[in-house]
């Protein structure tokens, strides 16, 4: 009930950010384009909020047709949410009416003011969406439809969301030409493009800084019980996590450390277990775990939306959650060495973990990979760069921090200087002495 009550407030923030962006007169957001343009038709008897309700009810109907019995019962509340959001839309459009920048204002003054208002409105909208995701209760029909389509077609949600937003803009543009006979930058313009990318980016900016909202969403007694559970969940096993740049010999270091400590070393085993639990092939998990290309990372950033975390269909997210659960179970089971997979971050609350980062110079890594895989220097260099970029993007996406930020580690070792044996000796000594 706390989450549902909070969602009512969050919905107002989203509507206010949307209306403020529209008042900049640089184009509406993709989801608002059709109802906004239709509301401007001379003689139209329906307000933008009422048209938004109609559009959302149509989206819900499509979800029912696509998902049928797989349509979750609680998502029927999207109907009530649609009516509330429509009311909020009209209310916030009225509230922001005095902020609409006149068209006859000097362009040297007017356009900078419009752009500033657009950015502020987009930031407010992004904050609302970030809160909506954190709330993890309900979602708007505008997010529910692309989610339903992605489930029905078994396609990646990010790509479906991009197609959905683009389609709404095209529909709005068609309405614009049908009823106004010309292109109007105030209806579909720079603001529309900015909203497609800027809002998703800002959601990522806000998301790591709104954990305090849990104090509202979750009763104090439950939060205290959860904190006690976290404090008691670690069994006292000594764990060594090893993050490593590609070609630095981190895998060999981890395996040697485990042999000296007489404990298991987990690396590929985590892939096998994840594949078994999720019903994926080991090749699929190996290809998609801790490996986000720059293009995929930007796609996930820019298409970030108001889908609650519990409904997120991303295969990368599903793999990360599964591996996180596995890593925590392994740490609880017995002393061990865990290689990669953000184990240092996943176990950051465990006081018995030694977090190690193994690295080397790029030239050294390239030589190692070229010799090991029998590649040319250029091929090895490209492979080193690609793998390291994927790991860095993976870390940035799931932790909000830089992969090479030394504050996330207790010990950083350059194997080019120490060699594998030297690195192993340093880790063993640190494992004995760490407090």
C-alpha positions as CSV (number, residue, x, y, z in Angstrom):
1,X,0.0,0.0,0.0
2,X,2.9,2.3,0.7
3,X,4.2,1.7,-2.8
4,X,0.8,2.2,-4.4
5,X,0.3,5.5,-2.5
6,X,3.8,6.6,-3.5
7,X,3.1,5.7,-7.1
8,X,0.2,8.2,-7.1
9,X,2.6,11.0,-6.2
10,X,5.2,9.8,-8.6
11,X,2.7,9.8,-11.4
12,X,2.1,13.5,-10.8
13,X,5.9,14.2,-11.1
14,X,6.0,12.3,-14.4
15,X,3.0,14.3,-15.7
16,X,4.5,17.6,-14.5
17,X,7.8,16.9,-16.3
18,X,6.0,15.9,-19.5
19,X,3.9,19.1,-19.4
20,X,6.9,21.3,-18.6
21,X,8.8,19.8,-21.6
22,X,5.8,20.5,-23.9
23,X,5.7,24.2,-22.7
24,X,9.2,24.7,-24.2
25,X,7.5,24.6,-27.6
26,X,10.2,22.4,-29.1
27,X,8.1,19.3,-29.6
28,X,6.5,16.8,-27.2
29,X,8.0,13.6,-26.0
30,X,7.3,10.5,-28.2
31,X,4.6,9.0,-25.9
32,X,2.8,12.4,-25.8
33,X,3.0,13.2,-29.5
34,X,-0.3,11.8,-30.7
35,X,-2.6,13.1,-27.9
36,X,-0.8,16.5,-27.8
37,X,-1.1,17.1,-31.6
38,X,-4.7,16.0,-31.6
39,X,-5.5,18.3,-28.7
40,X,-4.3,21.3,-30.8
41,X,-6.8,20.6,-33.6
42,X,-9.2,23.6,-33.9
43,X,-12.6,22.6,-32.6
44,X,-11.3,19.5,-30.8
45,X,-13.6,18.9,-27.8
46,X,-11.2,16.6,-26.0
47,X,-8.4,17.8,-23.8
48,X,-4.9,16.4,-24.0
49,X,-5.5,14.5,-20.8
50,X,-8.7,12.9,-22.1
51,X,-7.0,11.9,-25.4
52,X,-4.1,10.4,-23.3
53,X,-6.7,8.3,-21.5
54,X,-8.1,7.1,-24.8
55,X,-4.7,6.2,-26.1
56,X,-3.7,4.3,-22.9
57,X,-6.9,2.3,-22.8
58,X,-6.2,1.3,-26.4
59,X,-2.7,0.3,-25.4
60,X,-4.2,-1.9,-22.5
61,X,-6.6,-3.5,-25.0
62,X,-3.6,-4.4,-27.2
63,X,-1.8,-5.9,-24.2
64,X,-4.8,-8.1,-23.4
65,X,-5.0,-9.3,-27.0
66,X,-1.3,-10.1,-27.1
67,X,-0.8,-11.7,-23.7
68,X,-4.3,-13.1,-23.0
69,X,-4.0,-15.4,-20.0
70,X,-0.4,-14.3,-19.4
71,X,-1.6,-10.7,-18.7
72,X,-0.9,-10.2,-15.0
73,X,-4.0,-9.5,-12.9
74,X,-2.4,-6.5,-11.1
75,X,-1.8,-4.9,-14.5
76,X,-5.6,-4.3,-14.8
77,X,-4.8,-1.4,-12.5
78,X,-3.2,0.3,-15.6
79,X,-6.8,1.3,-16.4
80,X,-7.1,3.3,-13.2
81,X,-3.6,4.6,-13.7
82,X,-4.5,5.8,-17.1
83,X,-7.4,7.9,-15.9
84,X,-5.3,9.3,-13.1
85,X,-2.5,10.2,-15.4
86,X,-4.9,11.8,-17.8
87,X,-6.3,14.0,-15.0
88,X,-2.7,14.8,-13.9
89,X,-1.9,15.7,-17.5
90,X,-4.6,18.3,-17.8
91,X,-3.9,19.6,-14.3
92,X,-0.1,20.1,-15.0
93,X,-0.8,21.6,-18.4
94,X,-2.9,24.2,-16.6
95,X,-0.3,24.7,-13.9
96,X,2.5,25.2,-16.4
97,X,0.5,27.5,-18.8
98,X,2.2,30.6,-17.6
99,X,5.6,29.0,-18.4
100,X,4.9,28.8,-22.1
101,X,7.5,30.9,-23.9
102,X,6.0,33.3,-26.4
103,X,6.6,32.6,-30.1
104,X,7.3,36.3,-30.8
105,X,10.2,36.5,-28.3
106,X,13.6,37.4,-29.7
107,X,15.1,34.1,-31.0
108,X,18.4,34.9,-29.3
109,X,16.6,34.9,-26.0
110,X,13.6,32.6,-26.7
111,X,15.5,29.6,-28.0
112,X,18.0,29.3,-25.1
113,X,15.1,29.7,-22.7
114,X,13.1,27.0,-24.5
115,X,16.0,24.7,-24.4
116,X,16.7,25.3,-20.7
117,X,13.0,24.7,-20.0
118,X,13.1,21.5,-22.1
119,X,16.1,20.2,-20.2
120,X,14.5,21.0,-16.8
121,X,11.2,19.3,-17.9
122,X,13.1,16.3,-19.1
123,X,15.1,16.0,-15.8
124,X,11.9,16.2,-13.8
125,X,10.4,13.5,-16.0
126,X,13.5,11.3,-15.6
127,X,13.4,11.7,-11.9
128,X,9.8,10.6,-11.9
129,X,10.6,7.6,-14.0
130,X,13.6,6.7,-11.8
131,X,11.3,6.9,-8.7
132,X,8.7,4.7,-10.6
133,X,11.3,2.0,-11.2
134,X,12.4,2.2,-7.6
135,X,8.8,2.0,-6.4
136,X,8.5,-1.3,-8.3
137,X,4.7,-1.5,-8.2
138,X,2.8,-0.4,-11.3
139,X,3.6,1.0,-14.7
140,X,1.9,3.2,-17.3
141,X,0.3,1.6,-20.3
142,X,2.8,3.4,-22.5
143,X,5.5,1.1,-21.0
144,X,3.2,-1.9,-20.7
145,X,2.6,-2.2,-24.4
146,X,6.2,-2.5,-25.6
147,X,6.8,-4.9,-22.8
148,X,3.9,-7.0,-24.0
149,X,5.1,-6.8,-27.5
150,X,8.6,-7.9,-26.5
151,X,7.2,-10.9,-24.6
152,X,4.8,-11.8,-27.5
153,X,7.5,-11.6,-30.2
154,X,10.3,-12.8,-27.8
155,X,12.3,-9.8,-28.9
156,X,14.7,-7.6,-26.9
157,X,12.7,-5.0,-25.0
158,X,15.2,-2.2,-25.8
159,X,14.7,-2.6,-29.5
160,X,11.0,-2.9,-29.2
161,X,10.9,0.3,-27.1
162,X,12.9,2.2,-29.7
163,X,10.5,1.0,-32.4
164,X,7.5,1.9,-30.2
165,X,8.7,5.4,-29.6
166,X,9.6,5.9,-33.2
167,X,6.1,4.7,-34.3
168,X,4.4,7.1,-31.9
169,X,6.4,10.0,-33.4
170,X,5.4,8.9,-36.9
171,X,1.8,8.6,-35.9
172,X,1.9,12.1,-34.4
173,X,3.6,13.4,-37.6
174,X,0.9,11.9,-39.7
175,X,-1.8,13.6,-37.6
176,X,0.1,16.8,-37.9
177,X,0.1,16.7,-41.7
178,X,-3.5,15.6,-41.9
179,X,-4.9,18.3,-39.7
180,X,-2.4,21.1,-40.1
181,X,-1.0,20.4,-43.6
182,X,2.6,21.3,-42.6
183,X,5.5,20.5,-40.4
184,X,5.4,22.3,-37.1
185,X,8.6,22.2,-35.0
186,X,6.5,23.1,-32.0
187,X,4.7,19.8,-32.2
188,X,7.4,17.4,-33.4
189,X,10.9,18.9,-33.2
190,X,14.2,19.1,-31.4
191,X,12.4,18.5,-28.1
192,X,11.1,15.2,-29.4
193,X,14.5,13.9,-30.3
194,X,16.0,15.2,-27.0
195,X,13.2,13.4,-25.1
196,X,13.9,10.1,-26.8
197,X,17.5,10.1,-25.6
198,X,18.1,12.7,-22.8
199,X,15.4,11.3,-20.5
200,X,16.7,7.8,-20.5
201,X,20.2,9.1,-19.8
202,X,19.0,11.2,-16.9
203,X,17.1,8.2,-15.4
204,X,20.5,6.5,-15.2
205,X,21.9,9.6,-13.5
206,X,19.2,9.7,-10.8
207,X,18.8,6.0,-10.2
208,X,21.9,5.5,-7.9
209,X,20.9,8.4,-5.7
210,X,17.3,7.6,-4.7
211,X,17.8,4.7,-2.4
212,X,16.5,7.0,0.4
213,X,13.0,6.4,-1.1
214,X,13.0,3.0,0.5
215,X,12.3,4.7,3.8
216,X,9.0,5.7,2.3
217,X,8.2,2.5,0.4
218,X,9.2,0.1,3.2
219,X,8.1,0.3,6.9
220,X,10.8,0.8,9.5
221,X,10.3,-2.6,11.1
222,X,10.8,-4.3,7.7
223,X,13.9,-2.3,7.0
224,X,15.4,-3.1,10.3
225,X,14.7,-6.8,9.9
226,X,16.2,-6.7,6.4
227,X,19.4,-5.0,7.8
228,X,19.7,-7.6,10.5
229,X,19.3,-10.4,7.9
230,X,22.1,-8.8,5.8
231,X,24.3,-8.6,8.9
232,X,23.7,-12.3,9.7
233,X,23.9,-13.8,6.3
234,X,27.6,-14.0,6.0
235,X,29.1,-17.3,7.4
236,X,32.6,-15.9,8.0
237,X,34.1,-17.8,5.1
238,X,37.2,-16.1,3.7
239,X,36.6,-15.2,0.1
240,X,39.0,-13.8,-2.5
241,X,37.4,-12.0,-5.5
242,X,39.6,-11.4,-8.5
243,X,38.6,-8.8,-11.2
244,X,41.0,-8.8,-14.1
245,X,41.8,-7.1,-17.3
246,X,41.9,-9.4,-20.3
247,X,45.4,-10.8,-20.9
248,X,46.8,-10.0,-17.5
249,X,46.7,-13.6,-16.3
250,X,44.0,-13.0,-13.7
251,X,42.5,-16.5,-14.3
252,X,45.8,-18.2,-13.7
253,X,46.4,-16.1,-10.6
254,X,43.0,-17.0,-9.2
255,X,43.4,-20.7,-9.8
256,X,46.8,-20.7,-8.2
257,X,45.5,-18.8,-5.1
258,X,42.7,-21.4,-4.7
259,X,45.2,-24.3,-4.9
260,X,47.4,-22.8,-2.2
261,X,44.3,-22.1,0.0
262,X,42.9,-25.5,-0.6
263,X,39.5,-24.1,-1.6
264,X,37.5,-24.1,-4.9
265,X,37.9,-21.6,-7.6
266,X,34.8,-20.5,-9.4
267,X,34.9,-19.1,-12.9
268,X,33.4,-21.1,-15.8
269,X,31.4,-23.0,-13.2
270,X,29.3,-19.9,-12.6
271,X,28.4,-19.9,-16.3
272,X,27.4,-23.5,-16.3
273,X,25.2,-23.1,-13.2
274,X,23.6,-19.9,-14.6
275,X,22.9,-21.7,-17.9
276,X,21.3,-24.7,-16.1
277,X,19.1,-22.5,-13.9
278,X,17.9,-20.2,-16.7
279,X,17.6,-22.9,-19.4
280,X,20.1,-21.1,-21.6
281,X,23.1,-22.8,-23.4
282,X,26.5,-22.2,-21.8
283,X,27.6,-20.5,-25.0
284,X,24.7,-18.0,-24.8
285,X,25.5,-17.1,-21.2
286,X,29.2,-16.9,-21.9
287,X,28.5,-14.5,-24.8
288,X,26.2,-12.2,-22.9
289,X,27.6,-12.2,-19.3
290,X,29.9,-9.4,-18.3
291,X,30.1,-8.3,-21.9
292,X,28.2,-5.1,-22.9
293,X,29.3,-3.6,-26.2
294,X,29.3,0.2,-26.2
295,X,26.4,0.2,-28.7
296,X,24.3,-2.1,-26.4
297,X,25.2,0.0,-23.4
298,X,24.0,3.2,-25.0
299,X,20.9,1.4,-26.2
300,X,20.1,0.3,-22.6
301,X,20.8,3.8,-21.3
302,X,18.7,5.7,-23.8
303,X,15.7,3.3,-23.8
304,X,15.6,3.1,-20.0
305,X,12.0,3.4,-19.0
306,X,9.4,3.1,-16.3
307,X,9.3,-0.7,-16.1
308,X,9.5,-1.9,-12.5
309,X,12.7,-3.9,-11.8
310,X,10.7,-7.1,-11.2
311,X,9.3,-7.0,-14.7
312,X,12.5,-6.1,-16.6
313,X,12.9,-8.6,-19.4
314,X,16.5,-7.8,-20.3
315,X,18.6,-11.0,-20.8
316,X,21.6,-9.2,-19.5
317,X,19.7,-8.3,-16.3
318,X,18.4,-11.8,-15.9
319,X,21.9,-13.3,-16.2
320,X,23.3,-10.7,-13.8
321,X,20.6,-11.4,-11.2
322,X,21.1,-15.2,-11.5
323,X,24.9,-14.9,-11.2
324,X,24.6,-12.6,-8.2
325,X,22.4,-15.1,-6.4
326,X,24.9,-17.9,-7.2
327,X,27.9,-15.8,-6.0
328,X,26.2,-15.0,-2.7
329,X,25.3,-18.7,-2.2
330,X,28.9,-19.8,-3.0
331,X,30.3,-17.3,-0.5
332,X,28.0,-18.5,2.2
333,X,28.8,-22.2,1.5
334,X,32.6,-22.3,1.9
335,X,35.8,-20.4,1.5
336,X,36.5,-19.9,-2.2
337,X,38.1,-17.8,-4.9
338,X,35.6,-16.1,-7.4
339,X,37.0,-14.7,-10.6
340,X,35.2,-11.8,-12.3
341,X,31.4,-11.3,-12.6
342,X,31.5,-8.2,-10.3
343,X,31.9,-10.5,-7.3
344,X,33.7,-7.7,-5.5
345,X,30.6,-5.5,-5.8
346,X,28.0,-8.2,-5.2
347,X,29.8,-9.2,-1.9
348,X,30.7,-5.6,-0.9
349,X,28.8,-6.0,2.4
350,X,30.7,-9.1,3.4
351,X,33.6,-8.1,5.8
352,X,35.4,-11.4,5.1
353,X,36.2,-10.7,1.4
354,X,39.5,-9.7,-0.1
355,X,38.9,-7.8,-3.3
356,X,41.7,-8.0,-5.8
357,X,42.2,-6.3,-9.2
358,X,44.8,-7.9,-11.5
359,X,46.0,-5.8,-14.4
360,X,48.9,-5.2,-16.8
361,X,49.9,-2.9,-19.6
362,X,48.0,-3.2,-22.9
363,X,51.2,-4.2,-24.8
364,X,51.9,-7.0,-22.3
365,X,48.3,-8.2,-22.5
366,X,48.4,-8.1,-26.3
367,X,51.6,-10.2,-26.4
368,X,50.1,-12.8,-24.0
369,X,46.8,-13.1,-26.0
370,X,48.7,-13.3,-29.3
371,X,50.9,-16.1,-28.0
372,X,48.1,-18.0,-26.2
373,X,45.5,-17.9,-29.1
374,X,48.0,-17.8,-32.0
375,X,46.7,-14.4,-33.2
376,X,48.4,-11.6,-35.0
377,X,49.3,-8.6,-32.9
378,X,46.5,-6.5,-34.5
379,X,43.9,-9.3,-33.9
380,X,45.1,-9.7,-30.3
381,X,44.9,-5.9,-29.7
382,X,41.4,-5.7,-31.0
383,X,40.3,-8.7,-28.9
384,X,41.9,-7.2,-25.8
385,X,40.2,-3.8,-26.4
386,X,36.8,-5.5,-27.1
387,X,36.8,-7.7,-24.0
388,X,38.0,-4.9,-21.7
389,X,35.4,-2.5,-23.1
390,X,32.7,-5.1,-22.5
391,X,33.7,-5.7,-18.9
392,X,34.0,-2.0,-18.2
393,X,30.6,-1.3,-19.7
394,X,29.1,-4.2,-17.7
395,X,30.5,-2.8,-14.5
396,X,29.3,0.8,-15.3
397,X,25.8,-0.4,-16.1
398,X,25.3,-2.5,-13.0
399,X,27.3,-0.6,-10.3
400,X,27.3,3.0,-11.6
401,X,31.1,2.9,-11.0
402,X,34.2,2.6,-13.1
403,X,35.6,-0.9,-13.4
404,X,39.2,0.4,-12.7
405,X,38.2,2.6,-9.7
406,X,40.7,1.4,-7.1
407,X,38.4,2.3,-4.2
408,X,36.4,-0.9,-5.1
409,X,39.4,-3.1,-4.4
410,X,41.7,-3.9,-1.4
411,X,44.7,-4.9,-3.6
412,X,45.7,-3.9,-7.1
413,X,48.5,-6.0,-8.8
414,X,50.3,-5.4,-12.1
415,X,51.4,-8.9,-13.2
416,X,53.7,-7.4,-15.8
417,X,55.9,-6.3,-12.9
418,X,55.2,-9.1,-10.4
419,X,54.7,-12.1,-12.6
420,X,52.0,-14.7,-11.8
421,X,53.9,-16.3,-8.9
422,X,54.6,-12.9,-7.4
423,X,50.9,-11.9,-7.7
424,X,49.9,-15.1,-6.0
425,X,52.3,-14.6,-3.1
426,X,51.0,-11.0,-2.6
427,X,47.4,-12.2,-2.5
428,X,48.1,-15.1,-0.1
429,X,50.0,-12.7,2.2
430,X,47.2,-10.2,2.1
431,X,44.6,-12.9,2.7
432,X,46.4,-13.9,5.9
433,X,46.8,-10.3,7.1
434,X,43.6,-8.7,6.1
435,X,41.5,-7.4,9.0
